[in-house]
Amino acid sequence: MEYTYAVTATNDSDMSTTWVGRYDNALEAVTIFNQFNDYGDAKDHRTINLSEPNGKMHTKIFSRNGKVGGK
């Protein structure tokens, strides 16, 4: 099966992702992306990315200090 959407989670400034999910449909990928709502077990911040097959990427950044950013 070919996966066209990916959701990744990376903690702090790690070079590798701490979690990866691959999906063949947008609805499932967006549902998983939206389930991330805090910094989890990161020491400072957690970055969540949703990659679409057309190359577009959506990003959420949760900081331990309560700030939330995104693109």
CORGI-V156900 format. One record per pair of residues at least 4 apart in sequence whose C-alpha atoms are under 6 Angstrom apart, sorted by the first residue. I is the first residue (numbers start at 1). GAP is how many residues later the second one is. Records with the same first field share a line. If there is no record, write none. Layout:
I = GAP + GAP
This chain:
3 = 19 + 20 + 21
4 = 20 + 49
5 = 17 + 18 + 46 + 47
6 = 15 + 16 + 44 + 45
7 = 13 + 14 + 42 + 43
8 = 11 + 12 + 40 + 41
9 = 8 + 9 + 10 + 38 + 39
10 = 7 + 8 + 36 + 37
11 = 31 + 35
12 = 32 + 33 + 34
23 = 6
38 = 24
39 = 6 + 7 + 23 + 24 + 25
42 = 4
44 = 19 + 20
45 = 17 + 18 + 19
46 = 15 + 16
47 = 13 + 14
48 = 11 + 12
49 = 9 + 10
50 = 7 + 8
51 = 5 + 6
52 = 4
58 = 13
59 = 11 + 12
60 = 9 + 10
61 = 7 + 8 + 9
62 = 6
63 = 4
